[in-house]
Amino acid sequence: MDEIIGFLVAHWALSSLFVALLSFCVIVEVLYNNNDNKISPQLAVDFINHKNAVVVDIRTEEMFHSRHIIDAIHIPQNQIVENSKKLQKYTKRPIIVVDAVGKVPAKIIAKLQEQGFQQVLQLSGGMHEWVAGGLPTTSSKGKHS
């Protein structure tokens, strides 16, 4: 322990720089990666089963038809604003937006919130993470797993 303290005292500039960089990284992480609206696939299952959440899949039609979460509503990303009327009856239920890898554009989340949806969440890791977790999916041709 004395050696560490001796090093920090002898190299105070280096130690100060390290603390400053570490502080900066923590601040950036907190401010820019606030994932309050992201939920894990396991938590999404809980929302679906116990809070009656609605899953909205915004991937392409081909991707959706090849494999999607059971009972998901398909609205392609480029049509979500125009077709949000399709979701109006679900404004009081949690909405889980799903894409391929969990990078739902913030403008989609914001648009749905502006239209009165009380709780809009996004699936962390998207369908990739859902499938990797071995969670159930279906396709246009039938059940996958």
OpenMM code with the backbone's topology and positions (N, CA, C; nanometers):
from openmm import Vec3, app, unit

residues = "MET ASP GLU ILE ILE GLY PHE LEU VAL ALA HIS TRP ALA LEU SER SER LEU PHE VAL ALA LEU LEU SER PHE CYS VAL ILE VAL GLU VAL LEU TYR ASN ASN ASN ASP ASN LYS ILE SER PRO GLN LEU ALA VAL ASP PHE ILE ASN HIS LYS ASN ALA VAL VAL VAL ASP ILE ARG THR GLU GLU MET PHE HIS SER ARG HIS ILE ILE ASP ALA ILE HIS ILE PRO GLN ASN GLN ILE VAL GLU ASN SER LYS LYS LEU GLN LYS TYR THR LYS ARG PRO ILE ILE VAL VAL ASP ALA VAL GLY LYS VAL PRO ALA LYS ILE ILE ALA LYS LEU GLN GLU GLN GLY PHE GLN GLN VAL LEU GLN LEU SER GLY GLY MET HIS GLU TRP VAL ALA GLY GLY LEU PRO THR THR SER SER LYS GLY LYS HIS SER".split()
positions = [
    Vec3(0.0821, -0.1191, 0.0000),
    Vec3(0.0000, 0.0000, 0.0000),
    Vec3(0.0868, 0.1258, 0.0000),
    Vec3(0.1973, 0.1193, 0.0761),
    Vec3(0.2887, 0.2335, 0.0804),
    Vec3(0.3491, 0.2612, -0.0563),
    Vec3(0.3717, 0.1543, -0.1329),
    Vec3(0.4283, 0.1703, -0.2676),
    Vec3(0.3309, 0.2431, -0.3595),
    Vec3(0.2037, 0.2112, -0.3480),
    Vec3(0.1032, 0.2769, -0.4318),
    Vec3(0.0945, 0.4248, -0.3971),
    Vec3(0.0886, 0.4546, -0.2687),
    Vec3(0.0822, 0.5946, -0.2251),
    Vec3(0.2079, 0.6694, -0.2685),
    Vec3(0.3225, 0.6051, -0.2555),
    Vec3(0.4476, 0.6661, -0.2993),
    Vec3(0.4461, 0.6956, -0.4487),
    Vec3(0.3944, 0.6025, -0.5287),
    Vec3(0.3854, 0.6226, -0.6733),
    Vec3(0.2930, 0.7402, -0.7053),
    Vec3(0.1757, 0.7441, -0.6400),
    Vec3(0.0795, 0.8515, -0.6657),
    Vec3(0.1368, 0.9880, -0.6300),
    Vec3(0.2108, 0.9950, -0.5208),
    Vec3(0.2718, 1.1214, -0.4794),
    Vec3(0.3833, 1.1604, -0.5763),
    Vec3(0.4663, 1.0646, -0.6122),
    Vec3(0.5790, 1.0925, -0.7021),
    Vec3(0.5311, 1.1299, -0.8423),
    Vec3(0.4198, 1.0748, -0.8832),
    Vec3(0.3671, 1.0998, -1.0175),
    Vec3(0.2293, 1.1659, -1.0077),
    Vec3(0.2237, 1.2743, -0.9342),
    Vec3(0.0965, 1.3404, -0.9095),
    Vec3(0.0288, 1.3890, -1.0374),
    Vec3(0.1048, 1.4338, -1.1351),
    Vec3(0.0454, 1.4828, -1.2605),
    Vec3(-0.0202, 1.3671, -1.3356),
    Vec3(0.0487, 1.2562, -1.3437),
    Vec3(-0.0070, 1.1380, -1.4105),
    Vec3(-0.1307, 1.0880, -1.3363),
    Vec3(-0.1250, 1.0870, -1.2052),
    Vec3(-0.2388, 1.0428, -1.1245),
    Vec3(-0.3586, 1.1358, -1.1438),
    Vec3(-0.3332, 1.2657, -1.1464),
    Vec3(-0.4408, 1.3634, -1.1663),
    Vec3(-0.5044, 1.3473, -1.3037),
    Vec3(-0.4218, 1.3262, -1.4040),
    Vec3(-0.4726, 1.3045, -1.5394),
    Vec3(-0.5601, 1.1795, -1.5458),
    Vec3(-0.5167, 1.0734, -1.4801),
    Vec3(-0.5950, 0.9501, -1.4763),
    Vec3(-0.7316, 0.9731, -1.4120),
    Vec3(-0.7339, 1.0425, -1.2995),
    Vec3(-0.8608, 1.0707, -1.2304),
    Vec3(-0.9510, 1.1575, -1.3177),
    Vec3(-0.8945, 1.2566, -1.3854),
    Vec3(-0.9735, 1.3437, -1.4736),
    Vec3(-1.0335, 1.2647, -1.5896),
    Vec3(-0.9525, 1.1794, -1.6521),
    Vec3(-1.0035, 1.0983, -1.7633),
    Vec3(-1.1100, 0.9993, -1.7173),
    Vec3(-1.0891, 0.9399, -1.6031),
    Vec3(-1.1877, 0.8473, -1.5484),
    Vec3(-1.3184, 0.9193, -1.5191),
    Vec3(-1.3107, 1.0376, -1.4621),
    Vec3(-1.4296, 1.1182, -1.4332),
    Vec3(-1.5022, 1.1550, -1.5623),
    Vec3(-1.4265, 1.1945, -1.6629),
    Vec3(-1.4856, 1.2289, -1.7924),
    Vec3(-1.5597, 1.1101, -1.8517),
    Vec3(-1.4993, 0.9923, -1.8473),
    Vec3(-1.5636, 0.8716, -1.9011),
    Vec3(-1.6926, 0.8399, -1.8284),
    Vec3(-1.6937, 0.8539, -1.6992),
    Vec3(-1.8146, 0.8279, -1.6211),
    Vec3(-1.9238, 0.9272, -1.6578),
    Vec3(-1.8885, 1.0543, -1.6694),
    Vec3(-1.9864, 1.1571, -1.7045),
    Vec3(-2.0449, 1.1316, -1.8434),
    Vec3(-1.9607, 1.0996, -1.9400),
    Vec3(-2.0084, 1.0704, -2.0756),
    Vec3(-2.1014, 0.9498, -2.0742),
    Vec3(-2.0648, 0.8483, -2.0022),
    Vec3(-2.1475, 0.7276, -1.9935),
    Vec3(-2.2851, 0.7592, -1.9361),
    Vec3(-2.2880, 0.8371, -1.8323),
    Vec3(-2.4150, 0.8704, -1.7676),
    Vec3(-2.5001, 0.9609, -1.8561),
    Vec3(-2.4402, 1.0623, -1.9151),
    Vec3(-2.5171, 1.1588, -1.9930),
    Vec3(-2.5618, 1.1068, -2.1294),
    Vec3(-2.4756, 1.0364, -2.1988),
    Vec3(-2.5055, 1.0006, -2.3365),
    Vec3(-2.5526, 0.8581, -2.3576),
    Vec3(-2.5395, 0.7749, -2.2599),
    Vec3(-2.5854, 0.6368, -2.2742),
    Vec3(-2.6918, 0.6044, -2.1719),
    Vec3(-2.7809, 0.6964, -2.1508),
    Vec3(-2.8910, 0.6745, -2.0586),
    Vec3(-2.9895, 0.5796, -2.1242),
    Vec3(-2.9893, 0.4557, -2.0791),
    Vec3(-3.0707, 0.3514, -2.1414),
    Vec3(-3.1972, 0.3231, -2.0620),
    Vec3(-3.2595, 0.4283, -2.0094),
    Vec3(-3.3784, 0.4082, -1.9287),
    Vec3(-3.4907, 0.3403, -2.0063),
    Vec3(-3.4956, 0.3613, -2.1369),
    Vec3(-3.6045, 0.3022, -2.2132),
    Vec3(-3.5661, 0.1682, -2.2763),
    Vec3(-3.4469, 0.1183, -2.2484),
    Vec3(-3.4064, -0.0120, -2.3019),
    Vec3(-3.4337, -0.1199, -2.1987),
    Vec3(-3.4872, -0.2323, -2.2464),
    Vec3(-3.5100, -0.3441, -2.1564),
    Vec3(-3.4502, -0.4705, -2.2166),
    Vec3(-3.4064, -0.5574, -2.1307),
    Vec3(-3.3481, -0.6843, -2.1740),
    Vec3(-3.4576, -0.7751, -2.2269),
    Vec3(-3.4213, -0.8746, -2.3061),
    Vec3(-3.5224, -0.9704, -2.3529),
    Vec3(-3.5962, -1.0382, -2.2375),
    Vec3(-3.5269, -1.0693, -2.1291),
    Vec3(-3.5916, -1.1337, -2.0155),
    Vec3(-3.6943, -1.0413, -1.9503),
    Vec3(-3.6605, -0.9135, -1.9372),
    Vec3(-3.7555, -0.8180, -1.8810),
    Vec3(-3.8714, -0.7949, -1.9782),
    Vec3(-3.8423, -0.7987, -2.1080),
    Vec3(-3.9485, -0.7849, -2.2082),
    Vec3(-4.0500, -0.8979, -2.1940),
    Vec3(-4.0032, -1.0198, -2.1694),
    Vec3(-4.0943, -1.1330, -2.1485),
    Vec3(-4.1852, -1.1046, -2.0296),
    Vec3(-4.1283, -1.0502, -1.9227),
    Vec3(-4.2078, -1.0157, -1.8050),
    Vec3(-4.3121, -0.9091, -1.8394),
    Vec3(-4.2729, -0.8073, -1.9153),
    Vec3(-4.3665, -0.7033, -1.9564),
    Vec3(-4.4783, -0.7619, -2.0427),
    Vec3(-4.4428, -0.8510, -2.1332),
    Vec3(-4.5429, -0.9121, -2.2212),
    Vec3(-4.6401, -0.9981, -2.1400),
    Vec3(-4.5870, -1.0787, -2.0503),
    Vec3(-4.6701, -1.1727, -1.9748),
    Vec3(-4.7487, -1.1094, -1.8609),
    Vec3(-4.6925, -1.0088, -1.7945),
    Vec3(-4.7553, -0.9557, -1.6749),
    Vec3(-4.8082, -0.8129, -1.6869),
    Vec3(-4.7604, -0.7388, -1.7852),
    Vec3(-4.8063, -0.6008, -1.8015),
    Vec3(-4.8773, -0.5806, -1.9348),
    Vec3(-4.9013, -0.6917, -2.0056),
    Vec3(-4.9759, -0.6876, -2.1314),
    Vec3(-4.9118, -0.5949, -2.2354),
    Vec3(-4.7793, -0.5953, -2.2413),
    Vec3(-4.7065, -0.5088, -2.3348),
    Vec3(-4.7335, -0.5512, -2.4790),
    Vec3(-4.7272, -0.4536, -2.5674),
    Vec3(-4.7443, -0.4754, -2.7106),
    Vec3(-4.6073, -0.4666, -2.7759),
    Vec3(-4.5734, -0.5665, -2.8571),
    Vec3(-4.4457, -0.5680, -2.9272),
    Vec3(-4.4678, -0.5130, -3.0677),
    Vec3(-4.3900, -0.4112, -3.1033),
    Vec3(-4.3959, -0.3513, -3.2365),
    Vec3(-4.2622, -0.3750, -3.3043),
    Vec3(-4.2642, -0.4529, -3.4098),
    Vec3(-4.1434, -0.4891, -3.4845),
    Vec3(-4.1291, -0.3927, -3.6011),
    Vec3(-4.0172, -0.3191, -3.6059),
    Vec3(-3.9982, -0.2169, -3.7092),
    Vec3(-3.8998, -0.2606, -3.8177),
    Vec3(-3.8654, -0.3880, -3.8194),
    Vec3(-3.7721, -0.4377, -3.9217),
    Vec3(-3.8425, -0.4469, -4.0575),
    Vec3(-3.7670, -0.4835, -4.1593),
    Vec3(-3.8240, -0.4973, -4.2926),
    Vec3(-3.9250, -0.6113, -4.2952),
    Vec3(-4.0085, -0.6102, -4.3951),
    Vec3(-4.1111, -0.7138, -4.4088),
    Vec3(-4.0494, -0.8528, -4.4196),
    Vec3(-3.9408, -0.8646, -4.4965),
    Vec3(-3.8748, -0.9946, -4.5130),
    Vec3(-3.8215, -1.0470, -4.3801),
    Vec3(-3.7570, -0.9589, -4.3048),
    Vec3(-3.7022, -0.9999, -4.1755),
    Vec3(-3.8143, -1.0394, -4.0798),
    Vec3(-3.9213, -0.9617, -4.0791),
    Vec3(-4.0336, -0.9915, -3.9909),
    Vec3(-4.0950, -1.1270, -4.0247),
    Vec3(-4.1194, -1.1515, -4.1526),
    Vec3(-4.1844, -1.2768, -4.1920),
    Vec3(-4.0949, -1.3983, -4.1715),
    Vec3(-3.9640, -1.3784, -4.1735),
    Vec3(-3.8757, -1.4934, -4.1526),
    Vec3(-3.8723, -1.5352, -4.0058),
    Vec3(-3.8783, -1.4378, -3.9153),
    Vec3(-3.8776, -1.4707, -3.7714),
    Vec3(-3.9128, -1.3453, -3.6919),
    Vec3(-4.0096, -1.3591, -3.6024),
    Vec3(-4.0466, -1.2476, -3.5159),
    Vec3(-4.1016, -1.2983, -3.3830),
    Vec3(-4.1153, -1.2074, -3.2888),
    Vec3(-4.1715, -1.2398, -3.1580),
    Vec3(-4.3202, -1.2698, -3.1769),
    Vec3(-4.3663, -1.3715, -3.1075),
    Vec3(-4.5062, -1.4129, -3.1181),
    Vec3(-4.5986, -1.2956, -3.0835),
    Vec3(-4.7012, -1.2753, -3.1656),
    Vec3(-4.8026, -1.1700, -3.1513),
    Vec3(-4.7487, -1.0286, -3.1739),
    Vec3(-4.6299, -1.0148, -3.2297),
    Vec3(-4.5753, -0.8817, -3.2589),
    Vec3(-4.6556, -0.8169, -3.3710),
    Vec3(-4.6671, -0.6857, -3.3636),
    Vec3(-4.7306, -0.6071, -3.4690),
    Vec3(-4.6193, -0.5546, -3.5575),
    Vec3(-4.6345, -0.5738, -3.6881),
    Vec3(-4.5298, -0.5293, -3.7793),
    Vec3(-4.5654, -0.3947, -3.8406),
    Vec3(-4.4797, -0.2966, -3.8160),
    Vec3(-4.4873, -0.1663, -3.8826),
    Vec3(-4.3441, -0.1301, -3.9181),
    Vec3(-4.3091, -0.1325, -4.0470),
    Vec3(-4.1712, -0.0993, -4.0856),
    Vec3(-4.1289, 0.0387, -4.0352),
    Vec3(-4.0019, 0.0507, -4.0063),
    Vec3(-3.9471, 0.1741, -3.9492),
    Vec3(-3.9855, 0.2973, -4.0301),
    Vec3(-3.9805, 0.2879, -4.1616),
    Vec3(-4.0095, 0.4053, -4.2441),
    Vec3(-4.1591, 0.4368, -4.2517),
    Vec3(-4.2442, 0.3534, -4.1900),
    Vec3(-4.3883, 0.3768, -4.1924),
    Vec3(-4.4474, 0.3962, -4.0530),
    Vec3(-4.3641, 0.3971, -3.9510),
    Vec3(-4.4138, 0.3996, -3.8130),
    Vec3(-4.4949, 0.5254, -3.7835),
    Vec3(-4.4553, 0.6387, -3.8358),
    Vec3(-4.5279, 0.7631, -3.8080),
    Vec3(-4.6640, 0.7609, -3.8761),
    Vec3(-4.6682, 0.7196, -4.0026),
    Vec3(-4.7943, 0.7173, -4.0767),
    Vec3(-4.8904, 0.6114, -4.0234),
    Vec3(-4.8377, 0.4994, -3.9763),
    Vec3(-4.9226, 0.3880, -3.9321),
    Vec3(-4.9415, 0.3816, -3.7812),
    Vec3(-4.9092, 0.4870, -3.7110),
    Vec3(-4.9227, 0.4820, -3.5657),
    Vec3(-5.0691, 0.4717, -3.5230),
    Vec3(-5.1623, 0.5037, -3.6129),
    Vec3(-5.3050, 0.4874, -3.5813),
    Vec3(-5.3378, 0.3412, -3.5544),
    Vec3(-5.2625, 0.2538, -3.6160),
    Vec3(-5.2786, 0.1102, -3.5955),
    Vec3(-5.2541, 0.0727, -3.4489),
    Vec3(-5.1825, 0.1581, -3.3769),
    Vec3(-5.1460, 0.1310, -3.2383),
    Vec3(-5.2267, 0.2122, -3.1369),
    Vec3(-5.3116, 0.3028, -3.1826),
    Vec3(-5.3793, 0.3959, -3.0919),
    Vec3(-5.4559, 0.3273, -2.9790),
    Vec3(-5.5091, 0.2097, -3.0038),
    Vec3(-5.5851, 0.1418, -2.8981),
    Vec3(-5.4945, 0.0893, -2.7862),
    Vec3(-5.3631, 0.0985, -2.8051),
    Vec3(-5.2679, 0.0489, -2.7056),
    Vec3(-5.1976, 0.1601, -2.6279),
    Vec3(-5.2496, 0.2810, -2.6282),
    Vec3(-5.1779, 0.3932, -2.5664),
    Vec3(-5.1523, 0.3748, -2.4175),
    Vec3(-5.2355, 0.3027, -2.3494),
    Vec3(-5.2176, 0.2844, -2.2045),
    Vec3(-5.1330, 0.1620, -2.1706),
    Vec3(-5.0983, 0.0816, -2.2714),
    Vec3(-5.0161, -0.0378, -2.2492),
    Vec3(-4.8710, -0.0076, -2.2844),
    Vec3(-4.7762, -0.0762, -2.2206),
    Vec3(-4.6354, -0.0579, -2.2597),
    Vec3(-4.6142, -0.1033, -2.4044),
    Vec3(-4.5355, -0.0269, -2.4777),
    Vec3(-4.5007, -0.0598, -2.6161),
    Vec3(-4.3524, -0.0962, -2.6164),
    Vec3(-4.3195, -0.2134, -2.6711),
    Vec3(-4.1795, -0.2548, -2.6841),
    Vec3(-4.1458, -0.2524, -2.8329),
    Vec3(-4.0572, -0.1617, -2.8712),
    Vec3(-4.0164, -0.1483, -3.0110),
    Vec3(-3.8962, -0.2384, -3.0342),
    Vec3(-3.9054, -0.3188, -3.1405),
    Vec3(-3.8013, -0.4171, -3.1711),
    Vec3(-3.7451, -0.3910, -3.3098),
    Vec3(-3.6127, -0.3901, -3.3194),
    Vec3(-3.5459, -0.3865, -3.4488),
    Vec3(-3.4493, -0.5043, -3.4544),
    Vec3(-3.3558, -0.5013, -3.5459),
    Vec3(-3.2651, -0.6158, -3.5617),
    Vec3(-3.1631, -0.6261, -3.4489),
    Vec3(-3.1009, -0.5135, -3.4100),
    Vec3(-2.9904, -0.5194, -3.3141),
    Vec3(-3.0039, -0.4257, -3.1937),
    Vec3(-3.1199, -0.3681, -3.1716),
    Vec3(-3.1398, -0.2839, -3.0541),
    Vec3(-3.0965, -0.1402, -3.0702),
    Vec3(-3.0974, -0.0888, -3.1918),
    Vec3(-3.0578, 0.0502, -3.2179),
    Vec3(-3.1767, 0.1281, -3.2749),
    Vec3(-3.2879, 0.1268, -3.2015),
    Vec3(-3.4076, 0.1981, -3.2458),
    Vec3(-3.3786, 0.3479, -3.2436),
    Vec3(-3.4050, 0.4171, -3.3553),
    Vec3(-3.3797, 0.5612, -3.3576),
    Vec3(-3.4615, 0.6339, -3.2505),
    Vec3(-3.3970, 0.7272, -3.1826),
    Vec3(-3.4632, 0.8031, -3.0761),
    Vec3(-3.5856, 0.8770, -3.1286),
    Vec3(-3.5844, 0.9167, -3.2570),
    Vec3(-3.6987, 0.9912, -3.3108),
    Vec3(-3.8246, 0.9040, -3.3154),
    Vec3(-3.8098, 0.7744, -3.3311),
    Vec3(-3.9264, 0.6855, -3.3304),
    Vec3(-3.9854, 0.6788, -3.1904),
    Vec3(-3.8993, 0.6619, -3.0915),
    Vec3(-3.9445, 0.6581, -2.9521),
    Vec3(-4.0135, 0.7906, -2.9186),
    Vec3(-3.9507, 0.9024, -2.9548),
    Vec3(-4.0061, 1.0346, -2.9250),
    Vec3(-4.1398, 1.0555, -2.9948),
    Vec3(-4.1506, 1.0123, -3.1201),
    Vec3(-4.2742, 1.0292, -3.1966),
    Vec3(-4.3892, 0.9530, -3.1313),
    Vec3(-4.3624, 0.8306, -3.0889),
    Vec3(-4.4666, 0.7517, -3.0223),
    Vec3(-4.5071, 0.8155, -2.8895),
    Vec3(-4.4101, 0.8688, -2.8164),
    Vec3(-4.4418, 0.9353, -2.6904),
    Vec3(-4.5246, 1.0615, -2.7141),
    Vec3(-4.4920, 1.1359, -2.8202),
    Vec3(-4.5683, 1.2557, -2.8553),
    Vec3(-4.7126, 1.2209, -2.8891),
    Vec3(-4.7340, 1.1030, -2.9433),
    Vec3(-4.8679, 1.0615, -2.9841),
    Vec3(-4.9479, 0.9991, -2.8700),
    Vec3(-4.8951, 1.0098, -2.7483),
    Vec3(-4.9724, 0.9702, -2.6323),
    Vec3(-4.9415, 0.8345, -2.5722),
    Vec3(-4.8427, 0.7653, -2.6262),
    Vec3(-4.8071, 0.6357, -2.5685),
    Vec3(-4.7315, 0.6612, -2.4386),
    Vec3(-4.7823, 0.6040, -2.3301),
    Vec3(-4.7313, 0.6357, -2.1979),
    Vec3(-4.5957, 0.5731, -2.1685),
    Vec3(-4.5737, 0.4504, -2.2148),
    Vec3(-4.4474, 0.3823, -2.1856),
    Vec3(-4.3955, 0.3163, -2.3128),
    Vec3(-4.2942, 0.3780, -2.3728),
    Vec3(-4.2337, 0.3250, -2.4952),
    Vec3(-4.0942, 0.2760, -2.4604),
    Vec3(-4.0714, 0.1486, -2.4843),
    Vec3(-3.9441, 0.0843, -2.4515),
    Vec3(-3.8834, 0.0270, -2.5782),
    Vec3(-3.7545, -0.0008, -2.5744),
    Vec3(-3.6918, -0.0686, -2.6870),
    Vec3(-3.6193, -0.1920, -2.6365),
    Vec3(-3.6238, -0.2958, -2.7177),
    Vec3(-3.5610, -0.4217, -2.6806),
    Vec3(-3.4105, -0.4108, -2.6982),
    Vec3(-3.3388, -0.4205, -2.5894),
    Vec3(-3.1930, -0.4138, -2.5926),
    Vec3(-3.1386, -0.5337, -2.6706),
    Vec3(-3.0578, -0.5060, -2.7706),
    Vec3(-3.0018, -0.6133, -2.8527),
    Vec3(-3.0933, -0.6582, -2.9652),
    Vec3(-3.2151, -0.6082, -2.9680),
    Vec3(-3.3099, -0.6384, -3.0753),
    Vec3(-3.3390, -0.7872, -3.0905),
    Vec3(-3.3838, -0.8244, -3.2094),
    Vec3(-3.4165, -0.9646, -3.2374),
    Vec3(-3.2943, -1.0537, -3.2252),
    Vec3(-3.1786, -0.9987, -3.2540),
    Vec3(-3.0552, -1.0768, -3.2418),
    Vec3(-3.0412, -1.1311, -3.0994),
    Vec3(-3.0606, -1.0446, -3.0014),
    Vec3(-3.0478, -1.0837, -2.8607),
    Vec3(-3.1620, -1.1760, -2.8177),
    Vec3(-3.2823, -1.1504, -2.8695),
    Vec3(-3.3988, -1.2340, -2.8380),
    Vec3(-3.3735, -1.3780, -2.8828),
    Vec3(-3.3291, -1.3928, -3.0068),
    Vec3(-3.3020, -1.5264, -3.0623),
    Vec3(-3.1842, -1.5916, -2.9899),
    Vec3(-3.0795, -1.5138, -2.9625),
    Vec3(-2.9620, -1.5679, -2.8927),
    Vec3(-2.9989, -1.6180, -2.7533),
    Vec3(-3.1013, -1.5573, -2.6927),
    Vec3(-3.1470, -1.5986, -2.5612),
    Vec3(-3.2373, -1.7206, -2.5645),
    Vec3(-3.2639, -1.7732, -2.6843),
    Vec3(-3.3483, -1.8919, -2.6967),
    Vec3(-3.4950, -1.8657, -2.6686),
    Vec3(-3.5375, -1.7416, -2.6823),
    Vec3(-3.6773, -1.7074, -2.6550),
    Vec3(-3.7641, -1.7402, -2.7763),
    Vec3(-3.8931, -1.7661, -2.7544),
    Vec3(-3.9792, -1.8151, -2.8630),
    Vec3(-4.0025, -1.7135, -2.9742),
    Vec3(-4.0035, -1.7651, -3.0956),
    Vec3(-4.0326, -1.6848, -3.2140),
    Vec3(-4.1283, -1.7624, -3.3024),
    Vec3(-4.1803, -1.6927, -3.4003),
    Vec3(-4.2653, -1.7557, -3.4999),
    Vec3(-4.2321, -1.6932, -3.6349),
    Vec3(-4.2873, -1.7503, -3.7404),
    Vec3(-4.2674, -1.6955, -3.8734),
    Vec3(-4.3984, -1.7063, -3.9496),
    Vec3(-4.3980, -1.6593, -4.0714),
    Vec3(-4.5175, -1.6695, -4.1548),
    Vec3(-4.5513, -1.8161, -4.1827),
    Vec3(-4.4513, -1.9027, -4.1752),
    Vec3(-4.4695, -2.0442, -4.2061),
    Vec3(-4.4946, -2.1285, -4.0815),
    Vec3(-4.4799, -2.0696, -3.9618),
    Vec3(-4.5020, -2.1475, -3.8409),
    Vec3(-4.3996, -2.1196, -3.7340),
    Vec3(-4.4046, -2.1978, -3.6293),
    Vec3(-4.3195, -2.1766, -3.5130),
    Vec3(-4.1751, -2.2175, -3.5398),
    Vec3(-4.0804, -2.1334, -3.4923),
    Vec3(-3.9372, -2.1635, -3.5061),
    Vec3(-3.8821, -2.2296, -3.3816),
    Vec3(-3.9121, -2.1731, -3.2667),
    Vec3(-3.8538, -2.2293, -3.1448),
    Vec3(-3.9386, -2.1975, -3.0255),
] * unit.nanometer
topology = app.Topology()
chain = topology.addChain("A")
for resn in residues:
    res = topology.addResidue(resn, chain)
    for name in ("N", "CA", "C"):
        topology.addAtom(name, app.Element.getBySymbol(name[0]), res)
